[in-house]
Amino acid sequence: MGNCDLIINVKGIEYLIETKKFYSLKRFKEGKTQLTYYCSRRNIDEGVYIVFIENHLDIEDVEEAKETIDGVSINTYLIRYDEETDF
């Protein structure tokens, strides 16, 4: 695994942000695992997972949520877009 997409430092506190475009449920879940790894490696207990998903897709297991994976709190946010109109 490489590095996190974005690290924001606010007054000495680091926030890790991972972004993905939704392609499949498997890759969606792998992104959460990837962010958990990055947070654990930097000893950070919370990460933000931003997923871009096409408007017409309605996948049951893909939703905004806050969950804990291996002791790391993952906040998932979905940004819906229309491929034809560029958001």
PDB file as gemmi writes it, atoms N, CA and C in Angstrom:
CRYST1    1.000    1.000    1.000  90.00  90.00  90.00 P 1                      
ATOM      1  N   MET A   1       0.832  -1.189   0.000  1.00  0.00           N  
ATOM      2  CA  MET A   1       0.000   0.000   0.000  1.00  0.00           C  
ATOM      3  C   MET A   1       0.871   1.244   0.000  1.00  0.00           C  
ATOM      4  N   GLY A   2       0.362   2.265  -0.631  1.00  0.00           N  
ATOM      5  CA  GLY A   2       1.103   3.519  -0.759  1.00  0.00           C  
ATOM      6  C   GLY A   2       0.811   4.466   0.380  1.00  0.00           C  
ATOM      7  N   ASN A   3       0.419   5.660   0.019  1.00  0.00           N  
ATOM      8  CA  ASN A   3       0.141   6.702   1.005  1.00  0.00           C  
ATOM      9  C   ASN A   3      -1.285   7.209   0.860  1.00  0.00           C  
ATOM     10  N   CYS A   4      -1.756   7.857   1.894  1.00  0.00           N  
ATOM     11  CA  CYS A   4      -3.097   8.422   1.917  1.00  0.00           C  
ATOM     12  C   CYS A   4      -3.203   9.546   0.883  1.00  0.00           C  
ATOM     13  N   ASP A   5      -4.396   9.768   0.356  1.00  0.00           N  
ATOM     14  CA  ASP A   5      -4.617  10.806  -0.650  1.00  0.00           C  
ATOM     15  C   ASP A   5      -4.367  12.206  -0.116  1.00  0.00           C  
ATOM     16  N   LEU A   6      -4.836  12.474   1.103  1.00  0.00           N  
ATOM     17  CA  LEU A   6      -4.741  13.829   1.633  1.00  0.00           C  
ATOM     18  C   LEU A   6      -4.570  13.780   3.148  1.00  0.00           C  
ATOM     19  N   ILE A   7      -3.617  14.545   3.640  1.00  0.00           N  
ATOM     20  CA  ILE A   7      -3.424  14.694   5.081  1.00  0.00           C  
ATOM     21  C   ILE A   7      -3.551  16.179   5.384  1.00  0.00           C  
ATOM     22  N   ILE A   8      -4.475  16.499   6.272  1.00  0.00           N  
ATOM     23  CA  ILE A   8      -4.679  17.891   6.671  1.00  0.00           C  
ATOM     24  C   ILE A   8      -4.214  18.030   8.114  1.00  0.00           C  
ATOM     25  N   ASN A   9      -3.398  19.042   8.363  1.00  0.00           N  
ATOM     26  CA  ASN A   9      -2.892  19.290   9.706  1.00  0.00           C  
ATOM     27  C   ASN A   9      -3.504  20.596  10.207  1.00  0.00           C  
ATOM     28  N   VAL A  10      -4.305  20.496  11.268  1.00  0.00           N  
ATOM     29  CA  VAL A  10      -4.935  21.660  11.871  1.00  0.00           C  
ATOM     30  C   VAL A  10      -4.470  21.757  13.312  1.00  0.00           C  
ATOM     31  N   LYS A  11      -3.690  22.784  13.589  1.00  0.00           N  
ATOM     32  CA  LYS A  11      -3.164  23.015  14.935  1.00  0.00           C  
ATOM     33  C   LYS A  11      -2.491  21.773  15.503  1.00  0.00           C  
ATOM     34  N   GLY A  12      -1.711  21.107  14.653  1.00  0.00           N  
ATOM     35  CA  GLY A  12      -0.947  19.948  15.095  1.00  0.00           C  
ATOM     36  C   GLY A  12      -1.698  18.632  15.091  1.00  0.00           C  
ATOM     37  N   ILE A  13      -2.966  18.650  14.720  1.00  0.00           N  
ATOM     38  CA  ILE A  13      -3.755  17.417  14.652  1.00  0.00           C  
ATOM     39  C   ILE A  13      -3.897  17.031  13.186  1.00  0.00           C  
ATOM     40  N   GLU A  14      -3.528  15.783  12.853  1.00  0.00           N  
ATOM     41  CA  GLU A  14      -3.607  15.318  11.481  1.00  0.00           C  
ATOM     42  C   GLU A  14      -4.928  14.602  11.215  1.00  0.00           C  
ATOM     43  N   TYR A  15      -5.491  14.894  10.047  1.00  0.00           N  
ATOM     44  CA  TYR A  15      -6.707  14.243   9.567  1.00  0.00           C  
ATOM     45  C   TYR A  15      -6.373  13.572   8.243  1.00  0.00           C  
ATOM     46  N   LEU A  16      -6.642  12.276   8.121  1.00  0.00           N  
ATOM     47  CA  LEU A  16      -6.380  11.544   6.892  1.00  0.00           C  
ATOM     48  C   LEU A  16      -7.664  11.424   6.085  1.00  0.00           C  
ATOM     49  N   ILE A  17      -7.557  11.710   4.793  1.00  0.00           N  
ATOM     50  CA  ILE A  17      -8.709  11.649   3.896  1.00  0.00           C  
ATOM     51  C   ILE A  17      -8.348  10.774   2.711  1.00  0.00           C  
ATOM     52  N   GLU A  18      -9.169   9.780   2.448  1.00  0.00           N  
ATOM     53  CA  GLU A  18      -9.001   8.898   1.297  1.00  0.00           C  
ATOM     54  C   GLU A  18     -10.186   9.121   0.358  1.00  0.00           C  
ATOM     55  N   THR A  19      -9.908   9.283  -0.930  1.00  0.00           N  
ATOM     56  CA  THR A  19     -10.981   9.500  -1.907  1.00  0.00           C  
ATOM     57  C   THR A  19     -10.955   8.382  -2.943  1.00  0.00           C  
ATOM     58  N   LYS A  20     -12.136   8.007  -3.394  1.00  0.00           N  
ATOM     59  CA  LYS A  20     -12.273   6.972  -4.422  1.00  0.00           C  
ATOM     60  C   LYS A  20     -13.485   7.280  -5.292  1.00  0.00           C  
ATOM     61  N   LYS A  21     -13.443   6.794  -6.507  1.00  0.00           N  
ATOM     62  CA  LYS A  21     -14.631   6.759  -7.356  1.00  0.00           C  
ATOM     63  C   LYS A  21     -15.211   5.358  -7.213  1.00  0.00           C  
ATOM     64  N   PHE A  22     -16.532   5.257  -7.075  1.00  0.00           N  
ATOM     65  CA  PHE A  22     -17.152   3.942  -6.891  1.00  0.00           C  
ATOM     66  C   PHE A  22     -17.131   3.158  -8.202  1.00  0.00           C  
ATOM     67  N   TYR A  23     -16.529   1.972  -8.145  1.00  0.00           N  
ATOM     68  CA  TYR A  23     -16.533   1.058  -9.285  1.00  0.00           C  
ATOM     69  C   TYR A  23     -17.234  -0.252  -8.945  1.00  0.00           C  
ATOM     70  N   SER A  24     -17.038  -0.705  -7.693  1.00  0.00           N  
ATOM     71  CA  SER A  24     -17.659  -1.963  -7.270  1.00  0.00           C  
ATOM     72  C   SER A  24     -17.709  -1.994  -5.748  1.00  0.00           C  
ATOM     73  N   LEU A  25     -18.561  -2.852  -5.225  1.00  0.00           N  
ATOM     74  CA  LEU A  25     -18.677  -3.002  -3.775  1.00  0.00           C  
ATOM     75  C   LEU A  25     -17.354  -3.496  -3.190  1.00  0.00           C  
ATOM     76  N   LYS A  26     -16.687  -4.385  -3.897  1.00  0.00           N  
ATOM     77  CA  LYS A  26     -15.405  -4.916  -3.425  1.00  0.00           C  
ATOM     78  C   LYS A  26     -14.380  -3.787  -3.269  1.00  0.00           C  
ATOM     79  N   ARG A  27     -14.271  -2.933  -4.271  1.00  0.00           N  
ATOM     80  CA  ARG A  27     -13.298  -1.837  -4.208  1.00  0.00           C  
ATOM     81  C   ARG A  27     -13.703  -0.795  -3.173  1.00  0.00           C  
ATOM     82  N   PHE A  28     -15.017  -0.614  -2.974  1.00  0.00           N  
ATOM     83  CA  PHE A  28     -15.515   0.297  -1.940  1.00  0.00           C  
ATOM     84  C   PHE A  28     -15.027  -0.161  -0.567  1.00  0.00           C  
ATOM     85  N   LYS A  29     -15.164  -1.452  -0.302  1.00  0.00           N  
ATOM     86  CA  LYS A  29     -14.729  -2.012   0.978  1.00  0.00           C  
ATOM     87  C   LYS A  29     -13.209  -1.994   1.114  1.00  0.00           C  
ATOM     88  N   GLU A  30     -12.499  -2.244   0.022  1.00  0.00           N  
ATOM     89  CA  GLU A  30     -11.038  -2.206   0.060  1.00  0.00           C  
ATOM     90  C   GLU A  30     -10.528  -0.807   0.413  1.00  0.00           C  
ATOM     91  N   GLY A  31     -11.248   0.219  -0.037  1.00  0.00           N  
ATOM     92  CA  GLY A  31     -10.870   1.593   0.291  1.00  0.00           C  
ATOM     93  C   GLY A  31     -10.930   1.856   1.786  1.00  0.00           C  
ATOM     94  N   LYS A  32     -11.925   1.297   2.449  1.00  0.00           N  
ATOM     95  CA  LYS A  32     -12.027   1.450   3.906  1.00  0.00           C  
ATOM     96  C   LYS A  32     -10.858   0.751   4.601  1.00  0.00           C  
ATOM     97  N   THR A  33     -10.530  -0.433   4.123  1.00  0.00           N  
ATOM     98  CA  THR A  33      -9.397  -1.171   4.681  1.00  0.00           C  
ATOM     99  C   THR A  33      -8.100  -0.397   4.467  1.00  0.00           C  
ATOM    100  N   GLN A  34      -7.959   0.179   3.297  1.00  0.00           N  
ATOM    101  CA  GLN A  34      -6.772   0.971   2.975  1.00  0.00           C  
ATOM    102  C   GLN A  34      -6.651   2.166   3.926  1.00  0.00           C  
ATOM    103  N   LEU A  35      -7.737   2.894   4.140  1.00  0.00           N  
ATOM    104  CA  LEU A  35      -7.719   4.045   5.042  1.00  0.00           C  
ATOM    105  C   LEU A  35      -7.423   3.612   6.473  1.00  0.00           C  
ATOM    106  N   THR A  36      -7.992   2.498   6.891  1.00  0.00           N  
ATOM    107  CA  THR A  36      -7.711   1.969   8.235  1.00  0.00           C  
ATOM    108  C   THR A  36      -6.217   1.698   8.401  1.00  0.00           C  
ATOM    109  N   TYR A  37      -5.613   1.110   7.387  1.00  0.00           N  
ATOM    110  CA  TYR A  37      -4.176   0.836   7.417  1.00  0.00           C  
ATOM    111  C   TYR A  37      -3.378   2.136   7.549  1.00  0.00           C  
ATOM    112  N   TYR A  38      -3.705   3.129   6.725  1.00  0.00           N  
ATOM    113  CA  TYR A  38      -2.994   4.409   6.768  1.00  0.00           C  
ATOM    114  C   TYR A  38      -3.101   5.063   8.150  1.00  0.00           C  
ATOM    115  N   CYS A  39      -4.310   5.061   8.710  1.00  0.00           N  
ATOM    116  CA  CYS A  39      -4.511   5.665  10.033  1.00  0.00           C  
ATOM    117  C   CYS A  39      -3.705   4.919  11.096  1.00  0.00           C  
ATOM    118  N   SER A  40      -3.764   3.594  11.066  1.00  0.00           N  
ATOM    119  CA  SER A  40      -3.027   2.790  12.041  1.00  0.00           C  
ATOM    120  C   SER A  40      -1.536   3.037  11.939  1.00  0.00           C  
ATOM    121  N   ARG A  41      -1.034   3.129  10.717  1.00  0.00           N  
ATOM    122  CA  ARG A  41       0.397   3.347  10.491  1.00  0.00           C  
ATOM    123  C   ARG A  41       0.861   4.688  11.058  1.00  0.00           C  
ATOM    124  N   ARG A  42      -0.008   5.696  11.039  1.00  0.00           N  
ATOM    125  CA  ARG A  42       0.342   7.023  11.554  1.00  0.00           C  
ATOM    126  C   ARG A  42      -0.156   7.239  12.984  1.00  0.00           C  
ATOM    127  N   ASN A  43      -0.733   6.182  13.592  1.00  0.00           N  
ATOM    128  CA  ASN A  43      -1.258   6.242  14.950  1.00  0.00           C  
ATOM    129  C   ASN A  43      -2.358   7.308  15.085  1.00  0.00           C  
ATOM    130  N   ILE A  44      -3.250   7.326  14.100  1.00  0.00           N  
ATOM    131  CA  ILE A  44      -4.397   8.246  14.087  1.00  0.00           C  
ATOM    132  C   ILE A  44      -5.656   7.395  14.227  1.00  0.00           C  
ATOM    133  N   ASP A  45      -6.567   7.814  15.104  1.00  0.00           N  
ATOM    134  CA  ASP A  45      -7.727   6.967  15.398  1.00  0.00           C  
ATOM    135  C   ASP A  45      -8.984   7.303  14.594  1.00  0.00           C  
ATOM    136  N   GLU A  46      -8.885   8.227  13.626  1.00  0.00           N  
ATOM    137  CA  GLU A  46     -10.069   8.582  12.839  1.00  0.00           C  
ATOM    138  C   GLU A  46      -9.660   8.992  11.430  1.00  0.00           C  
ATOM    139  N   GLY A  47     -10.426   8.536  10.426  1.00  0.00           N  
ATOM    140  CA  GLY A  47     -10.164   8.883   9.040  1.00  0.00           C  
ATOM    141  C   GLY A  47     -11.454   9.236   8.312  1.00  0.00           C  
ATOM    142  N   VAL A  48     -11.308   9.943   7.202  1.00  0.00           N  
ATOM    143  CA  VAL A  48     -12.452  10.351   6.385  1.00  0.00           C  
ATOM    144  C   VAL A  48     -12.333   9.669   5.024  1.00  0.00           C  
ATOM    145  N   TYR A  49     -13.417   9.019   4.600  1.00  0.00           N  
ATOM    146  CA  TYR A  49     -13.472   8.282   3.340  1.00  0.00           C  
ATOM    147  C   TYR A  49     -14.522   8.946   2.461  1.00  0.00           C  
ATOM    148  N   ILE A  50     -14.070   9.563   1.368  1.00  0.00           N  
ATOM    149  CA  ILE A  50     -14.982  10.252   0.448  1.00  0.00           C  
ATOM    150  C   ILE A  50     -15.077   9.431  -0.831  1.00  0.00           C  
ATOM    151  N   VAL A  51     -16.308   9.072  -1.197  1.00  0.00           N  
ATOM    152  CA  VAL A  51     -16.532   8.230  -2.368  1.00  0.00           C  
ATOM    153  C   VAL A  51     -17.439   8.964  -3.348  1.00  0.00           C  
ATOM    154  N   PHE A  52     -16.964   9.085  -4.575  1.00  0.00           N  
ATOM    155  CA  PHE A  52     -17.748   9.688  -5.649  1.00  0.00           C  
ATOM    156  C   PHE A  52     -18.539   8.577  -6.328  1.00  0.00           C  
ATOM    157  N   ILE A  53     -19.862   8.763  -6.413  1.00  0.00           N  
ATOM    158  CA  ILE A  53     -20.729   7.714  -6.942  1.00  0.00           C  
ATOM    159  C   ILE A  53     -21.736   8.330  -7.911  1.00  0.00           C  
ATOM    160  N   GLU A  54     -21.915   7.682  -9.046  1.00  0.00           N  
ATOM    161  CA  GLU A  54     -22.839   8.187 -10.059  1.00  0.00           C  
ATOM    162  C   GLU A  54     -24.268   8.214  -9.521  1.00  0.00           C  
ATOM    163  N   ASN A  55     -25.007   9.263  -9.894  1.00  0.00           N  
ATOM    164  CA  ASN A  55     -26.382   9.456  -9.411  1.00  0.00           C  
ATOM    165  C   ASN A  55     -27.287   8.250  -9.645  1.00  0.00           C  
ATOM    166  N   HIS A  56     -27.142   7.601 -10.773  1.00  0.00           N  
ATOM    167  CA  HIS A  56     -28.074   6.522 -11.114  1.00  0.00           C  
ATOM    168  C   HIS A  56     -27.800   5.218 -10.360  1.00  0.00           C  
ATOM    169  N   LEU A  57     -26.690   5.128  -9.655  1.00  0.00           N  
ATOM    170  CA  LEU A  57     -26.373   3.908  -8.907  1.00  0.00           C  
ATOM    171  C   LEU A  57     -27.030   3.929  -7.531  1.00  0.00           C  
ATOM    172  N   ASP A  58     -27.658   2.828  -7.179  1.00  0.00           N  
ATOM    173  CA  ASP A  58     -28.263   2.684  -5.858  1.00  0.00           C  
ATOM    174  C   ASP A  58     -27.864   1.309  -5.327  1.00  0.00           C  
ATOM    175  N   ILE A  59     -26.736   1.267  -4.633  1.00  0.00           N  
ATOM    176  CA  ILE A  59     -26.189   0.019  -4.114  1.00  0.00           C  
ATOM    177  C   ILE A  59     -26.533  -0.065  -2.628  1.00  0.00           C  
ATOM    178  N   GLU A  60     -27.135  -1.176  -2.236  1.00  0.00           N  
ATOM    179  CA  GLU A  60     -27.641  -1.343  -0.868  1.00  0.00           C  
ATOM    180  C   GLU A  60     -26.576  -1.142   0.208  1.00  0.00           C  
ATOM    181  N   ASP A  61     -25.386  -1.679   0.028  1.00  0.00           N  
ATOM    182  CA  ASP A  61     -24.356  -1.626   1.071  1.00  0.00           C  
ATOM    183  C   ASP A  61     -23.442  -0.416   0.967  1.00  0.00           C  
ATOM    184  N   VAL A  62     -23.774   0.540   0.109  1.00  0.00           N  
ATOM    185  CA  VAL A  62     -22.960   1.745  -0.042  1.00  0.00           C  
ATOM    186  C   VAL A  62     -23.756   2.910   0.517  1.00  0.00           C  
ATOM    187  N   GLU A  63     -23.333   3.390   1.688  1.00  0.00           N  
ATOM    188  CA  GLU A  63     -24.053   4.476   2.339  1.00  0.00           C  
ATOM    189  C   GLU A  63     -23.105   5.278   3.218  1.00  0.00           C  
ATOM    190  N   GLU A  64     -23.536   6.498   3.519  1.00  0.00           N  
ATOM    191  CA  GLU A  64     -22.761   7.307   4.453  1.00  0.00           C  
ATOM    192  C   GLU A  64     -22.900   6.691   5.837  1.00  0.00           C  
ATOM    193  N   ALA A  65     -21.785   6.614   6.534  1.00  0.00           N  
ATOM    194  CA  ALA A  65     -21.819   5.966   7.847  1.00  0.00           C  
ATOM    195  C   ALA A  65     -20.578   6.312   8.640  1.00  0.00           C  
ATOM    196  N   LYS A  66     -20.682   6.094   9.925  1.00  0.00           N  
ATOM    197  CA  LYS A  66     -19.524   6.154  10.812  1.00  0.00           C  
ATOM    198  C   LYS A  66     -19.393   4.767  11.412  1.00  0.00           C  
ATOM    199  N   GLU A  67     -18.229   4.177  11.227  1.00  0.00           N  
ATOM    200  CA  GLU A  67     -18.021   2.821  11.732  1.00  0.00           C  
ATOM    201  C   GLU A  67     -16.593   2.691  12.250  1.00  0.00           C  
ATOM    202  N   THR A  68     -16.374   1.666  13.041  1.00  0.00           N  
ATOM    203  CA  THR A  68     -15.044   1.410  13.577  1.00  0.00           C  
ATOM    204  C   THR A  68     -14.515   0.123  12.965  1.00  0.00           C  
ATOM    205  N   ILE A  69     -13.320   0.230  12.387  1.00  0.00           N  
ATOM    206  CA  ILE A  69     -12.665  -0.924  11.785  1.00  0.00           C  
ATOM    207  C   ILE A  69     -11.290  -1.045  12.426  1.00  0.00           C  
ATOM    208  N   ASP A  70     -11.045  -2.162  13.084  1.00  0.00           N  
ATOM    209  CA  ASP A  70      -9.753  -2.406  13.747  1.00  0.00           C  
ATOM    210  C   ASP A  70      -9.332  -1.236  14.633  1.00  0.00           C  
ATOM    211  N   GLY A  71     -10.274  -0.678  15.369  1.00  0.00           N  
ATOM    212  CA  GLY A  71      -9.986   0.394  16.310  1.00  0.00           C  
ATOM    213  C   GLY A  71      -9.898   1.780  15.709  1.00  0.00           C  
ATOM    214  N   VAL A  72     -10.136   1.904  14.389  1.00  0.00           N  
ATOM    215  CA  VAL A  72     -10.081   3.198  13.710  1.00  0.00           C  
ATOM    216  C   VAL A  72     -11.499   3.593  13.303  1.00  0.00           C  
ATOM    217  N   SER A  73     -11.891   4.814  13.661  1.00  0.00           N  
ATOM    218  CA  SER A  73     -13.205   5.336  13.290  1.00  0.00           C  
ATOM    219  C   SER A  73     -13.136   5.852  11.855  1.00  0.00           C  
ATOM    220  N   ILE A  74     -13.984   5.302  10.989  1.00  0.00           N  
ATOM    221  CA  ILE A  74     -14.029   5.693   9.576  1.00  0.00           C  
ATOM    222  C   ILE A  74     -15.356   6.398   9.312  1.00  0.00           C  
ATOM    223  N   ASN A  75     -15.263   7.647   8.848  1.00  0.00           N  
ATOM    224  CA  ASN A  75     -16.439   8.430   8.476  1.00  0.00           C  
ATOM    225  C   ASN A  75     -16.548   8.413   6.960  1.00  0.00           C  
ATOM    226  N   THR A  76     -17.592   7.785   6.438  1.00  0.00           N  
ATOM    227  CA  THR A  76     -17.781   7.663   4.991  1.00  0.00           C  
ATOM    228  C   THR A  76     -18.803   8.682   4.519  1.00  0.00           C  
ATOM    229  N   TYR A  77     -18.420   9.422   3.453  1.00  0.00           N  
ATOM    230  CA  TYR A  77     -19.302  10.405   2.830  1.00  0.00           C  
ATOM    231  C   TYR A  77     -19.401  10.097   1.344  1.00  0.00           C  
ATOM    232  N   LEU A  78     -20.618  10.148   0.816  1.00  0.00           N  
ATOM    233  CA  LEU A  78     -20.847   9.913  -0.602  1.00  0.00           C  
ATOM    234  C   LEU A  78     -21.100  11.235  -1.305  1.00  0.00           C  
ATOM    235  N   ILE A  79     -20.449  11.415  -2.424  1.00  0.00           N  
ATOM    236  CA  ILE A  79     -20.703  12.588  -3.259  1.00  0.00           C  
ATOM    237  C   ILE A  79     -21.254  12.065  -4.572  1.00  0.00           C  
ATOM    238  N   ARG A  80     -22.521  12.348  -4.792  1.00  0.00           N  
ATOM    239  CA  ARG A  80     -23.191  11.868  -6.002  1.00  0.00           C  
ATOM    240  C   ARG A  80     -22.953  12.851  -7.140  1.00  0.00           C  
ATOM    241  N   TYR A  81     -22.820  12.297  -8.333  1.00  0.00           N  
ATOM    242  CA  TYR A  81     -22.572  13.141  -9.497  1.00  0.00           C  
ATOM    243  C   TYR A  81     -23.226  12.532 -10.732  1.00  0.00           C  
ATOM    244  N   ASP A  82     -23.361  13.358 -11.752  1.00  0.00           N  
ATOM    245  CA  ASP A  82     -23.901  12.952 -13.040  1.00  0.00           C  
ATOM    246  C   ASP A  82     -22.764  13.015 -14.054  1.00  0.00           C  
ATOM    247  N   GLU A  83     -22.401  11.894 -14.614  1.00  0.00           N  
ATOM    248  CA  GLU A  83     -21.268  11.811 -15.538  1.00  0.00           C  
ATOM    249  C   GLU A  83     -21.434  12.758 -16.733  1.00  0.00           C  
ATOM    250  N   GLU A  84     -22.652  12.939 -17.198  1.00  0.00           N  
ATOM    251  CA  GLU A  84     -22.896  13.772 -18.382  1.00  0.00           C  
ATOM    252  C   GLU A  84     -22.763  15.267 -18.097  1.00  0.00           C  
ATOM    253  N   THR A  85     -23.062  15.690 -16.887  1.00  0.00           N  
ATOM    254  CA  THR A  85     -23.022  17.116 -16.588  1.00  0.00           C  
ATOM    255  C   THR A  85     -21.829  17.510 -15.713  1.00  0.00           C  
ATOM    256  N   ASP A  86     -20.905  16.576 -15.486  1.00  0.00           N  
ATOM    257  CA  ASP A  86     -19.749  16.844 -14.619  1.00  0.00           C  
ATOM    258  C   ASP A  86     -20.169  17.346 -13.244  1.00  0.00           C  
ATOM    259  N   PHE A  87     -21.077  16.661 -12.614  1.00  0.00           N  
ATOM    260  CA  PHE A  87     -21.588  16.915 -11.271  1.00  0.00           C  
ATOM    261  C   PHE A  87     -22.859  17.675 -11.401  1.00  0.00           C  
TER     262      PHE A  87                                                      
END                                                                             
